[in-house]
Structure formats: C-alpha cells, structure tokens
Amino acid sequence: MCCDLKRRFLLLYATQKGQAKAIAEEIREQACARGLEADMHCISEMDKYNLETEKDPVVIVISTTGTGDPPDTARKFVKKIQDTTLPPDHFAHLQYGLLGLGDSEYTFFCNGGKTVDRRLQELGAQHFYDTGLADDCVGLEIVVDPWIDGLWLALKEAFLLQKEKEGMSSVVYAVSSSLSAALHGVDEINLSSEVQNLKLEDEGARSSDVLSQKLVDINLVASTRDTEPSLVHSVPPVSQSALNIPALPPEYIEVQFQDTHGENPHLSSLISEGTTFEVPVTKAVQLTREDAIKTALLLELDIADTVFDYQPGDAFCVICPNNISEVEELLQILGLSEKGEYFICVKVKQGTKKKGAARPQHIPERSTLKFILTWCLEIRAIPKKAFLRALVECTSDTGEKRRLQELCSRQGASDYTRFIRDSNVCLLDLLHAFPSCKPSLNLLIEHLPKLQARSYSVSSSNLYQPGKLCFVFNIVEFPPCPARPVSRKGVCTGWLAELVAPLLHPNKNTLNTKGGSSSTEKISIFARPNNTFHLPADPSVPLMMVGPGTGISPFIGFLQHRQKLREEHADWEFGETWLFFGCRHQDRDYLFKDELRCFLENGTLTHLKVCFSRDFSTAGVAPPKYVQDVIRLYAKEVARVLLKERGYFYVCGDKKHMADGVSDAVVDILSMEMEADKLEAMKILATLREAKRYLQDVWS
C-alpha cells in the first residue's frame, strides 16, 4: 500500500457472549501488523465514535441472540438507526463492510447482522466489501477466516477511492477488478483461491497473519502404521503439508499471587445483565422413569422473599460453577494445586503489544485462583484456533507441537472440525492428549471465555403458585468418543442434579409430590424476560402449543395461568386450547401426564394430542411418531385456528429435529388448505411470524 494513503478505519463490534469481540480483536491485531489503524469500539460506546460524520471505512462485526435479535450491546444503536424520521441519504457518506455471526439451527439466521445491514442500506450507506454471514452450526471460521483475508484488499481499494474523492489524483494505481466480482452474495462468502491468497504488500513487510511452517519428518507426527487421523496424529496430505497458521496472539495478562486472606467477590458482581437473586431450592422431582433414555428433573424455587417477577413463557438464567473435580484436575495439571486458595491479582502486562489491552471484565480484580476457575472461566469451552496457536508455544514435544499447528492451520480445518469442534473437546482433553503442553495461567485467562449463566424456560405461573418458580431440564450427557475418552454431564444440569440429589424421589412424577426434607441449598438466578413468547392478551383467542419432551415446560405455566384465570373470571370467554406432545415411551418419559389429564378434565385444555416415537404398535396402521406427524392429521383445524380465527401457534423444544419439521408441516397445511403453492404458503407463515402469532422458543 502506498505510504501516503490513509490507514485508519473504524471497527465496531456488537457481542452477546464474546465471539464478535474476539473476532474484532483478531481483525485489529492483523490490521496493526499491516500498519493499519483499527479504531475499535463496542457499538454501544456511541460517545466514542460518530457515524454521522465518519469519513473512513467502517467494519462491523455483529452477532445474533435469542430468536434473531441483535445482541444486548447493540439495542441502543439499532433503536437509533431505526428512527423513521431519518432521511434516506442519512448515511450516504458511509462506506462499510459487515460480518454477521449466527447459527443456522435457528430460524432467523444472522438476523442481528442482517437487521443492521438492511437499515444502513436504507439510509444510503454503501458496501465497500460484501457482507459475510458466519454459521456457528458448521464453524464460524469457515466464513470468518476468508472474510478477514479478503478484507485487506477491500480496504486498500476503499482507501484509494477515498483518496481519489479527496482530489489526490496523482496516485497511479489500476484496480484490476472490482472486489465484488470476486465475492458473491450477502448470504454467503465463498472467496476464490486467488482472493484468499491476496496479501497486502505494505512497504515490503511480510504478512503476519499466517506463518509458513516447513515440513517436519512425518515420523514425528505419527507412525507409519497409523492410517486414520485422530486428535493426536495426522495423515497425508495434512501431515506432509507446509502449514498456514494464525499469527501468535500477543500475551497481555499478568497474574500475581498474593496471600490467602480475604473474601471472594459475591456472585452478583459477576453479572452485568441485571439484579441477581439467591433463592432456595424447595423441591426436586424426577419426571422420568429410571430406564428412560434421558433424565428430566423439575425444580421448584422459593422466590417469595424477593421482588423477582415473571410471566409464563419467560426465561431466567442460573449462575452455575464448573465441575469442581475438573477444576481440581486442571489445577493439578498446571502444577498449582497448592495455590488454589491463594488470592491473585490480574493486571494488564506492561509493554504488551496487544492494542487496547484491558483486564477481561468477567475476571475480578482480586479473588482466589480456584474462584476464577470455578465461577469465571468456561473451562469446558471448545478451544478456538487462536488458543491452539498459543498452546503451540507451551508444548515441548516436537510431534505434539506439529499436531497442534496442524489443528489451527488452514490445511487442518477439517481435522479441527472433526476432532475438536464436533467432539466437544475442551482444554482438559487437550492437556491429556498433549502432555508436554504446559500453558501459563495468564494464557488461560486470556483465551478462555466467560462462564455463561444458563437459560431455562419458566414452567409455572405466579398467579397459580404465588412465590414459586418451577423449571424443567434434561440432565445433559456427553458420552465418550475417540477424541474425548471421558463422559461428562452438562456444566449446569450436572451441577443442579448433584445439588438436589437429597431431594429427589424417583418414580414420583407429579407436581403434587411432597418434597421430602427441606433443602437449604440455594442458587443464584436473574431474569431474562421474553417479550413475545407469552399468552395472548385476549383470552378468547384460540392457541395451539407444540412441545415434545422438555419443550412442554413453558406450556405447563401457560395452562396453570389459564386455569387460574378461568377460576377467577367465570364470565370470561376462553378460546380453545390445543397441546401437541411427544416423547419416546408412554410409560417412561411422558412428562406431566397426570397434570395434563387434569387440565383436560377441567376444560383448561381443550385438545391433547400425543405420540410416542419408540413405542411399537400392534395395530395394522402405525401411529404417528412425531408431533409434526400428528399436526398433519389435524390440518383443517390448524388452518382454521391460524387463518380464520387469528389464533396463536407456539413451538418449544429442539430446533433441528423438531421445530423445522413442525414449520414444514404448517407450510404444507397452509398450502393444501388454501390451494396455494408452497412459496405462497411460506410467505403466509412469515407473515404470521412477523405478527407474533407463530412463536418459537427453541434450542439446538
């Protein structure tokens, strides 16, 4: 790049769990190595930048949360740009490139980024680089890495155009082809190999975003008898390739051990989302039989002495710790078992080359080492490639070092996906697989993300059970696999199950079960209200609920609320209420069977339609296996409720294997009943979603 060109661009990120920020930081590091200035800010820091007067190129990295919302940090920004009084040329001066992060398991893929992108276009802003949409379902890096690679050429062209606009026509430079010809589609980035390999030649400086690693003797990597790759060894062509690996992230954290006196911070100080409440667990019931494939538990919390409030359909978050035995194991491997109770001070390293380095906000200024590893860092997180790259430098064995390089390289992308991402490998697994790897404590704090609170749907009504909050969950199981030989339970569900073990009464599966001895165990929670997944304001409106397995959870709250309203308002008119429920076995995991029968008998529930996917029928015609199959049997009723009676349709549960099947069934029903083609039916369903009459609370 010509030395007299401007080198600054504005870099904005909007993050919910830290992914977008980490990617923005990677862009900033690469920009710095190329002699560019990335003026980086969280999109919420609107006092530190001004798009109304911004003349330099703008790069935006934005994630998506919930069912398609922009992240919390972007709410004010989105509200500001959605002001309908803004003229269509408000951002006509703006040149930007946007990278959206999302998960195609959810209906509104990358909708946070799409919302901002669409609105900026409506206000006259122009792309200097095509939008990239990265999918966490298959691996963000598949889009993110080539998008960042192509960004430097796009910025180069943007700077040149900017200089020409400013009248500096003396620059002699011919742009060989528009970047938009090399990139295609805002919904997919598929860079050609030529664009991927373009490097910004900045004053002869060698590009630092990749490192060519010369071929090492294959015998260091794997013996000749190994013909299949694994986590710890590779096979050709990866094992024989020169590798393109990420630049080594600069260290920026310094950890100082202090004494063993003092108190750890309160858990509430770790949460910025709102007020936390420490509440006792008053009851725990196992809803499934011992021989069920999954174990479902119901927990009841006492919120009577708090100001915690909720509506049926809301979600809330549980602050949970890492598994204590895994924390102890990690301390042992790090050689820090004796220092677990020592207080440590975390500071930014003096002289660090990381621009804008700051102590991570989720790390207390002063707490014990064990507190940080237990409550602050997600030690189960799947390691990012930048983390693997940093671990290379902590590994003494040559073969192990080479394999870690492969796993974070371009050439080893499929191995990374197969043996780390898809296998749910975490730091502990890597340290066992590569025993010569001895990372420092500061490296873990730099690379492990914040331990997130876990979200659950409320399964009760405050009107029906004042002062109580119930929720239901399956105990998540991660069976062993070749890359991870140990089985594990979910971080939160495993902890909760162990916490309430004294309260559990197997084979008693009704809400009216006496709770046994009272518990003094408490958990910390905070609200996460759902603004849309609620009962209709008008009780006379009919509604259909689809909730197989633990997806039934919010609908128990709906039905409790509806029953109490019927008792208190005998003169009100109530619309018909449908519930479609499914599970594997009628006698093993039919959740809330007795409660549903009571709702049906007292008229709160008008229609209950169930199916059992693993039960064998002796009848000549096989019964429907899944809820989407049952829904198809009631096509005319579904069409009537949705189209003629303006009813509501709710879906809760697994996204990939259920919710998509249900929406497909509804599209087919609308197409058939309206005698319209499938495209028209899909548009009608989209209209129902927009009107908040087809609502989903789903997870992957």
C-alpha positions in Angstrom: 0.0 0.0 0.0 1.3 3.4 -0.8 2.8 5.0 2.2 0.9 8.3 1.8 -2.6 6.6 1.9 -4.8 6.9 5.0 -4.6 3.9 7.1 -7.4 4.3 9.7 -10.7 2.5 9.7 -13.5 2.4 12.3 -14.0 -1.1 13.7 -17.3 -1.7 15.6 -18.4 -4.9 17.3 -21.7 -6.0 19.0 -21.3 -9.1 21.1 -23.5 -11.2 23.4 -21.1 -13.9 24.6 -17.8 -12.5 23.4 -17.4 -14.1 19.9 -17.9 -10.9 17.9 -15.4 -9.1 20.2 -12.8 -11.8 19.8 -13.1 -11.7 16.0 -12.9 -7.9 16.1 -9.7 -8.1 18.2 -8.3 -10.5 15.6 -9.0 -8.0 12.9 -7.4 -5.3 14.9 -4.3 -7.4 15.5 -3.9 -8.2 11.8 -4.5 -4.6 10.9 -1.8 -3.5 13.3 0.7 -5.9 11.8 -0.1 -4.4 8.3 0.5 -0.9 9.5 -3.2 0.0 9.6 -5.1 1.7 12.5 -8.3 -0.1 13.5 -10.1 2.4 15.8 -12.1 -0.3 17.7 -15.1 0.2 19.9 -18.1 -1.7 21.2 -21.1 -0.5 19.2 -22.7 0.6 22.4 -20.0 3.2 23.1 -21.7 5.8 20.9 -19.9 8.6 22.7 -16.6 7.4 21.2 -17.5 7.4 17.5 -19.9 9.2 15.2 -21.2 7.5 12.1 -22.9 10.8 11.1 -19.5 12.4 10.5 -17.4 9.3 9.8 -15.4 9.6 6.6 -13.2 6.5 6.9 -14.3 2.9 6.1 -16.3 1.2 8.8 -16.0 -2.5 9.6 -18.8 -4.0 11.8 -18.8 -7.5 13.4 -22.2 -8.3 15.0 -23.7 -11.4 16.5 -27.3 -12.6 16.9 -29.0 -13.6 20.1 -32.4 -15.0 21.2 -34.6 -15.9 18.2 -33.0 -13.4 15.9 -32.4 -10.2 17.9 -29.3 -8.0 17.8 -27.1 -8.5 20.9 -27.9 -6.5 24.0 -25.0 -4.3 23.4 -26.5 -3.2 20.0 -30.0 -2.4 21.2 -29.5 1.4 21.6 -27.6 1.6 18.3 -30.4 -0.3 16.4 -33.1 1.8 18.0 -31.2 4.9 16.9 -30.8 3.9 13.3 -34.4 2.7 13.1 -35.7 6.2 13.7 -38.2 6.6 10.9 -37.6 10.4 10.7 -34.1 9.8 9.3 -33.8 10.8 5.6 -32.8 8.1 3.1 -29.4 9.8 2.5 -28.6 10.0 6.2 -25.6 7.7 5.8 -24.8 8.4 2.1 -21.3 9.3 3.0 -20.7 5.9 4.8 -18.6 3.0 3.3 -18.8 -0.2 5.4 -18.3 -3.9 5.5 -20.3 -6.1 7.8 -19.6 -9.6 9.2 -22.6 -11.2 10.9 -22.4 -14.2 13.2 -25.3 -16.6 13.7 -26.4 -20.2 13.9 -28.4 -21.8 11.1 -30.0 -24.1 13.7 -32.3 -21.1 14.4 -34.9 -19.7 12.1 -33.7 -16.1 11.9 -30.1 -16.9 10.9 -27.7 -13.9 11.4 -30.7 -11.6 11.8 -28.8 -9.2 14.1 -26.3 -8.5 11.3 -29.0 -8.6 8.6 -31.1 -6.0 10.5 -28.2 -3.5 10.8 -27.0 -4.2 7.2 -30.5 -3.7 5.8 -31.1 -0.5 7.7 -27.7 1.1 6.8 -28.5 0.4 3.1 -31.9 2.0 3.5 -30.2 5.1 4.9 -27.8 5.4 1.9 -24.7 3.7 3.2 -22.6 1.8 0.6 -20.7 -1.5 0.9 -17.0 -1.3 0.3 -16.9 -5.1 1.0 -19.6 -7.7 0.7 -21.4 -8.9 3.8 -20.2 -12.1 5.3 -22.6 -14.4 7.4 -20.8 -16.9 9.5 -22.6 -20.0 10.8 -21.7 -21.4 14.2 -23.6 -24.6 13.3 -20.8 -25.6 10.9 -18.0 -23.5 12.3 -17.6 -19.7 12.2 -14.1 -19.9 10.9 -15.3 -21.3 7.5 -16.6 -17.9 6.6 -14.7 -15.7 9.1 -11.1 -16.6 8.1 -11.6 -16.0 4.3 -13.7 -12.9 5.0 -10.9 -11.3 7.0 -8.3 -12.3 4.3 -10.3 -10.5 1.7 -10.9 -7.5 3.9 -7.4 -6.1 3.4 -7.7 -5.9 -0.4 -11.2 -4.3 0.0 -9.8 -1.7 2.5 -6.9 -1.0 0.1 -9.4 -0.2 -2.7 -11.6 1.8 -0.3 -8.6 3.9 0.8 -7.6 4.5 -2.8 -11.2 5.6 -3.8 -11.3 7.8 -0.7 -8.1 9.5 -1.8 -9.4 10.0 -5.3 -12.5 11.6 -3.9 -10.4 13.9 -1.9 -8.8 15.1 -5.2 -5.5 13.3 -4.8 -5.5 12.0 -8.3 -1.7 11.8 -8.5 -1.8 8.3 -7.2 -1.2 6.0 -10.1 -2.9 2.7 -9.4 -5.1 0.5 -11.5 -7.6 -1.6 -9.8 -7.6 -4.9 -11.8 -11.1 -5.8 -11.0 -13.9 -4.9 -8.6 -13.8 -6.9 -5.4 -17.5 -7.5 -5.8 -16.7 -9.7 -8.8 -14.5 -11.9 -6.6 -17.0 -12.1 -3.8 -20.6 -13.0 -4.2 -23.9 -12.8 -2.3 -24.6 -11.2 1.1 -25.8 -14.6 2.4 -22.6 -16.5 1.7 -18.9 -15.7 1.4 -17.1 -18.1 -0.9 -13.8 -16.5 -1.8 -11.9 -17.8 -4.7 -8.4 -19.2 -4.1 -7.0 -16.1 -5.8 -8.7 -13.7 -3.4 -7.8 -15.9 -0.4 -4.2 -15.7 -1.3 -4.0 -11.9 -1.9 -1.8 -10.3 0.6 -1.4 -6.6 1.3 2.1 -5.6 0.3 2.8 -2.9 2.8 6.3 -1.4 2.4 7.7 -4.8 1.9 6.6 -6.0 5.3 6.0 -9.7 5.5 2.4 -10.6 6.2 2.0 -11.7 9.8 -1.5 -13.3 9.7 0.0 -16.6 8.6 3.1 -18.4 9.3 4.6 -20.9 6.9 5.7 -24.0 8.8 8.2 -26.1 6.9 7.5 -29.8 6.6 8.8 -31.9 9.6 9.6 -35.6 9.5 6.3 -37.4 9.3 7.7 -39.9 11.8 7.4 -37.2 14.5 3.7 -36.9 13.9 2.5 -40.4 13.5 4.0 -43.9 13.0 3.6 -45.4 9.5 1.0 -47.9 10.8 -1.4 -45.1 11.5 -3.7 -44.8 8.5 -6.6 -42.8 10.1 -6.3 -39.3 11.6 -7.1 -38.7 15.2 -6.9 -35.8 17.7 -3.2 -36.6 18.3 -1.9 -37.6 14.9 -2.5 -36.8 11.2 -2.1 -38.5 7.9 -1.3 -37.2 4.4 -1.9 -34.7 2.9 -2.1 -32.7 6.2 0.9 -34.4 7.8 3.1 -33.6 4.7 1.9 -30.0 4.1 3.5 -26.7 4.7 1.1 -25.0 7.1 -0.6 -21.7 7.1 -1.2 -21.0 10.8 -2.5 -17.9 12.6 -0.2 -15.3 13.9 0.7 -15.8 17.6 -1.6 -13.6 19.7 0.4 -11.3 21.9 0.2 -12.0 25.7 -1.4 -9.2 27.6 -2.3 -10.5 31.1 -0.1 -10.7 34.1 -1.0 -12.7 37.2 0.4 -12.0 40.6 -0.1 -14.4 43.5 -0.9 -12.8 46.9 -1.8 -14.1 50.3 -4.6 -16.5 51.4 -6.6 -13.9 53.4 -9.8 -12.2 52.3 -13.1 -12.9 50.8 -14.1 -13.8 47.2 -16.5 -11.4 45.3 -20.2 -12.1 45.6 -21.6 -13.9 42.6 -23.8 -10.9 41.8 -20.7 -8.9 40.9 -20.1 -11.3 38.0 -23.4 -10.4 36.3 -24.0 -7.2 34.4 -27.4 -8.2 32.9 -29.5 -7.2 35.9 -30.3 -7.9 39.6 -29.4 -11.4 40.9 -31.4 -13.3 43.5 -30.2 -16.0 45.7 -33.1 -18.4 46.2 -33.6 -21.7 47.9 -34.5 -24.9 46.0 -37.6 -26.2 47.8 -38.5 -29.2 45.8 -36.9 -31.5 43.2 -38.9 -34.2 41.3 -37.6 -36.7 38.7 -40.2 -36.7 35.9 -38.9 -39.7 34.0 -38.6 -43.3 34.9 -35.1 -44.7 35.8 -35.0 -46.6 32.4 -35.7 -43.5 30.3 -33.1 -42.5 27.8 -32.9 -39.0 29.2 -33.4 -38.0 32.8 -35.8 -35.0 33.3 -35.9 -33.1 36.6 -38.3 -30.5 37.8 -37.0 -28.0 40.4 -39.1 -25.6 42.4 -37.5 -22.3 43.7 -38.9 -20.2 46.5 -39.0 -16.5 45.3 -41.5 -15.3 47.9 -38.9 -13.2 49.7 -37.7 -11.5 46.5 -39.0 -9.0 44.0 -38.3 -11.4 41.2 -41.3 -11.3 38.9 -42.1 -13.3 35.7 -44.8 -14.2 33.2 -45.5 -17.7 31.9 -43.3 -18.1 28.8 -40.4 -16.0 30.3 -36.9 -17.4 30.7 -34.4 -16.9 33.5 -30.7 -17.6 34.0 -29.0 -19.8 36.5 -25.4 -18.8 37.6 -23.6 -22.1 37.7 -20.0 -23.2 38.5 -17.6 -25.5 36.7 -17.4 -29.1 37.9 -15.2 -29.0 41.0 -13.4 -32.2 40.2 -12.5 -30.8 36.7 -11.2 -27.6 38.4 -9.0 -29.6 40.7 -7.8 -31.7 37.8 -6.9 -28.6 35.9 -5.0 -27.1 38.9 -3.1 -30.4 39.2 -2.0 -30.4 35.6 -1.0 -26.8 35.8 1.1 -27.6 38.9 -1.0 -25.1 41.0 -2.9 -27.5 43.4 -1.2 -25.9 46.4 -2.1 -22.4 45.3 -5.9 -22.8 44.6 -6.8 -20.8 47.7 -4.3 -18.1 47.1 -5.7 -14.7 46.0 -4.4 -13.5 42.7 -4.3 -10.0 41.2 -4.9 -9.9 37.4 -3.4 -6.9 35.6 -2.5 -5.9 32.0 1.1 -6.8 31.2 3.3 -3.8 30.9 4.7 -3.3 27.4 2.2 -5.7 25.8 1.9 -5.5 22.0 -1.9 -6.1 22.2 -3.6 -2.8 21.3 -6.3 -1.7 23.7 -5.4 -4.5 26.2 -7.6 -4.5 29.2 -8.4 -6.9 32.1 -11.4 -9.0 31.0 -14.5 -7.7 32.7 -15.5 -11.2 33.9 -12.3 -11.5 35.9 -12.4 -9.9 39.4 -9.6 -7.6 40.3 -8.8 -9.8 43.3 -10.1 -13.3 44.0 -8.7 -16.8 44.6 -7.4 -18.8 41.8 -10.0 -21.5 42.4 -12.8 -18.9 42.4 -11.7 -17.8 38.9 -11.5 -21.3 37.5 -14.8 -22.3 39.2 -17.1 -19.3 38.5 -15.5 -17.0 35.9 -13.9 -19.1 33.1 -15.7 -21.5 30.8 -13.1 -24.3 31.1 -15.4 -26.6 29.0 -15.3 -24.2 26.1 -14.2 -25.6 22.7 -10.7 -24.1 22.1 -10.6 -21.5 19.3 -7.8 -21.7 16.8 -6.0 -18.7 18.3 -5.9 -20.6 21.6 -4.4 -23.6 19.9 -1.8 -21.4 18.3 -0.9 -20.0 21.7 -0.7 -23.6 23.1 1.9 -24.5 20.4 4.4 -22.2 22.2 3.8 -24.0 25.5 4.4 -27.5 24.1 7.9 -29.1 24.2 7.4 -32.3 22.3 8.1 -31.8 18.6 5.3 -34.2 17.3 2.7 -32.7 19.7 3.8 -29.2 18.6 3.3 -30.1 15.0 -0.1 -31.6 15.5 -1.4 -28.5 17.4 0.0 -26.4 14.5 -2.0 -28.6 12.1 -5.2 -28.3 14.1 -5.1 -24.5 14.0 -4.0 -24.3 10.3 -5.9 -23.8 7.1 -4.8 -27.2 5.9 -6.1 -28.9 9.1 -9.5 -27.2 9.1 -11.4 -30.4 8.6 -9.4 -32.1 11.4 -10.2 -29.2 13.7 -13.9 -29.5 13.0 -13.9 -33.3 13.4 -11.7 -33.8 16.4 -12.2 -30.6 18.4 -15.4 -28.9 17.4 -17.7 -31.9 16.7 -16.1 -33.9 19.5 -16.7 -31.2 22.2 -13.1 -31.3 23.2 -12.1 -28.9 25.9 -8.9 -27.6 27.4 -8.6 -30.6 29.8 -8.9 -33.0 26.9 -6.1 -31.2 25.1 -3.8 -31.2 28.1 -4.3 -35.0 28.4 -3.8 -35.6 24.7 -0.7 -33.4 24.5 1.0 -34.0 27.9 4.1 -31.8 27.1 1.8 -28.8 26.8 2.1 -26.7 29.9 0.2 -23.4 29.5 0.7 -20.5 31.9 -2.2 -19.2 34.0 -2.2 -15.9 32.2 -2.7 -17.7 28.9 -5.9 -19.4 30.2 -7.3 -16.1 31.4 -6.6 -14.5 28.0 -8.2 -17.3 25.9 -10.9 -19.0 28.0 -14.3 -17.2 27.5 -16.6 -16.1 30.3 -18.5 -18.8 32.1 -22.1 -18.0 30.9 -25.2 -18.4 33.0 -27.5 -21.0 31.6 -31.0 -20.0 30.5 -34.2 -22.0 31.3 -37.9 -21.6 30.5 -40.2 -21.0 33.4 -42.6 -23.9 33.9 -45.1 -22.3 36.3 -47.4 -19.4 36.8 -47.0 -16.9 39.6 -50.8 -16.5 39.6 -51.3 -20.2 40.2 -48.3 -20.8 42.5 -47.5 -17.4 44.2 -44.0 -17.1 45.4 -42.9 -20.2 43.4 -40.9 -20.6 40.2 -40.5 -24.0 38.6 -38.4 -25.2 35.7 -37.7 -28.4 33.9 -34.5 -29.7 32.3 -32.9 -32.9 31.0 -29.6 -33.8 32.5 -27.3 -33.3 29.5 -24.9 -36.2 28.8 -21.8 -36.2 26.7 -20.8 -39.8 26.0 -17.2 -40.6 25.4 -15.7 -40.5 21.9 -12.3 -41.3 20.5 -11.1 -37.7 20.8 -12.6 -37.4 24.3 -12.5 -40.7 26.2 -14.3 -39.5 29.3 -18.1 -39.0 29.6 -19.4 -35.7 31.1 -22.6 -34.2 32.2 -23.7 -30.7 31.2 -22.0 -27.9 33.3 -25.2 -26.6 34.7 -27.6 -29.6 34.6 -24.9 -31.9 36.1 -24.3 -29.4 38.9 -28.0 -28.9 39.6 -28.6 -32.7 39.6 -25.9 -33.2 42.2 -27.1 -30.2 44.2 -30.7 -31.5 44.6 -29.8 -35.2 44.9 -31.0 -35.3 48.5 -34.4 -34.0 47.4 -35.0 -36.4 44.6 -37.8 -39.0 44.8 -37.6 -41.4 41.8 -40.8 -42.8 40.4 -42.9 -39.9 41.7 -43.7 -37.7 38.7 -46.5 -35.3 39.7 -46.2 -31.7 40.7 -48.2 -32.5 43.9 -45.5 -34.9 45.2 -44.3 -33.9 48.6 -40.8 -32.6 48.5 -39.3 -34.6 51.4 -36.9 -33.0 53.8 -36.5 -29.3 53.3 -33.4 -28.1 51.5 -31.0 -25.3 52.5 -29.4 -25.3 49.0 -29.6 -22.0 47.2 -28.9 -21.0 43.6 -28.4 -17.5 42.1 -30.7 -16.5 39.3 -31.5 -13.4 37.3 -34.4 -12.6 35.0 -34.3 -12.8 31.2 -37.8 -11.8 30.2 -39.2 -13.0 26.9 -41.0 -10.1 25.2 -43.0 -12.3 22.8 -43.4 -15.9 24.0 -46.5 -15.1 26.1 -50.2 -16.0 26.2 -52.4 -13.8 24.0 -53.6 -10.6 25.8 -57.2 -11.6 24.8 -58.1 -14.9 26.5 -60.8 -15.6 23.9 -58.2 -16.1 21.2 -57.5 -19.8 20.4 -54.0 -21.2 20.7 -52.1 -24.3 19.7 -48.9 -25.4 21.6 -46.3 -27.8 20.3 -43.9 -29.0 23.0 -42.4 -32.5 22.8 -40.1 -33.6 25.7 -39.0 -30.8 27.9 -40.4 -28.4 25.3 -43.6 -28.8 27.2 -42.1 -26.8 30.1 -43.5 -23.2 29.3 -46.9 -24.7 28.4 -47.4 -26.0 31.9 -47.1 -22.4 33.0 -49.5 -21.3 30.3 -52.1 -23.9 31.4 -51.7 -23.2 35.1 -52.2 -19.5 34.4 -55.2 -20.2 32.1 -56.8 -22.4 34.8 -56.4 -19.8 37.5 -57.9 -17.1 35.2 -60.9 -19.5 34.5 -61.4 -19.9 38.2 -61.3 -16.2 38.9 -63.3 -15.0 35.9 -66.2 -17.3 35.3 -67.8 -14.7 33.0 -64.8 -14.5 30.6 -64.7 -16.3 27.3 -61.7 -18.5 26.7 -60.6 -19.8 23.3 -59.9 -23.4 22.6 -56.5 -24.7 23.7 -54.5 -27.4 21.9 -51.4 -29.2 23.0 -49.3 -31.5 20.8 -46.9 -33.5 23.0 -44.5 -36.3 22.1 -41.9 -38.4 23.8 -40.1 -41.7 23.3 -42.1 -44.1 25.6 -45.5 -43.6 27.1 -44.6 -45.3 30.3 -41.0 -43.8 30.7 -40.9 -40.2 29.8 -44.4 -38.9 29.4 -43.8 -35.6 31.3 -46.7 -34.2 33.4 -49.1 -37.0 32.3 -51.3 -36.6 35.4 -51.3 -32.8 35.3 -52.3 -32.8 31.6 -55.2 -35.2 32.3 -56.4 -32.8 35.0 -56.2 -29.8 32.7 -58.2 -31.8 30.1 -60.8 -32.8 32.5 -61.4 -29.3 33.9 -61.6 -27.8 30.5 -58.5 -25.7 30.6 -57.0 -27.8 27.9 -59.5 -28.5 25.0 -57.4 -30.9 22.9 -54.5 -33.1 23.9 -52.7 -34.9 21.1 -49.8 -37.2 21.9 -47.4 -39.5 20.1 -44.6 -41.9 21.2 -41.7 -42.4 18.8 -40.2 -45.6 20.3 -43.3 -47.5 21.3 -44.3 -50.3 18.9 -48.0 -50.6 17.9 -49.8 -53.9 17.4 -52.3 -52.1 15.2 -52.3 -52.6 11.5 -51.6 -48.9 10.8 -48.6 -47.4 12.5 -49.5 -44.4 14.7 -47.7 -41.1 14.1 -44.2 -41.0 15.6 -43.5 -37.3 15.9 -45.5 -34.1 16.8 -45.2 -32.9 13.2 -46.9 -36.1 12.0 -49.8 -35.6 14.5 -50.1 -31.9 13.4 -50.6 -33.1 9.8 -53.6 -35.2 10.9 -55.3 -32.0 12.1 -54.6 -29.9 9.0 -58.1 -28.4 8.8 -58.1 -27.4 12.5 -54.6 -25.8 12.2 -55.7 -23.8 9.2 -58.9 -22.7 10.8 -57.2 -21.5 14.0 -54.4 -19.7 12.2 -56.3 -18.3 9.2 -59.9 -17.9 10.2 -59.8 -17.3 13.9 -56.5 -15.4 14.1 -55.2 -17.8 16.7 -51.6 -18.2 18.1 -49.2 -21.1 17.4 -46.4 -21.8 19.8 -43.4 -24.2 19.3 -40.9 -25.0 22.0 -38.1 -27.6 22.0 -35.3 -28.9 19.8 -34.7 -26.7 16.7 -33.1 -29.1 14.2 -35.1 -32.3 14.8 -38.5 -30.9 15.7 -39.2 -27.2 15.1 -38.1 -27.2 11.5 -40.3 -30.3 10.9 -43.2 -28.5 12.5 -42.8 -25.4 10.4 -42.6 -27.6 7.3 -45.8 -29.3 8.3 -47.6 -26.0 8.8 -46.4 -24.7 5.4 -47.8 -27.9 3.8 -51.1 -27.5 5.7 -51.4 -23.8 4.6 -50.5 -24.8 1.0 -53.1 -27.6 0.9 -55.9 -25.8 2.7 -55.5 -22.6 0.7 -54.8 -24.4 -2.5 -51.7 -22.2 -2.9 -48.2 -23.1 -3.9 -45.5 -23.8 -1.3 -43.8 -20.4 -1.8 -47.1 -18.6 -1.1 -47.6 -20.7 2.0 -44.1 -19.9 3.2 -44.9 -16.2 2.8 -48.1 -16.6 4.9 -46.1 -18.3 7.6 -43.5 -15.5 7.5 -46.4 -13.0 7.9 -47.6 -15.0 11.0 -44.1 -14.8 12.5 -44.0 -11.1 11.8 -47.4 -10.6 13.5 -46.0 -12.6 16.5 -48.7 -15.3 16.1 -46.3 -18.1 15.2 -43.8 -18.1 18.0 -40.8 -20.3 18.8 -38.7 -20.9 21.9 -36.2 -23.3 20.5 -32.6 -24.5 21.1 -30.1 -26.5 19.2 
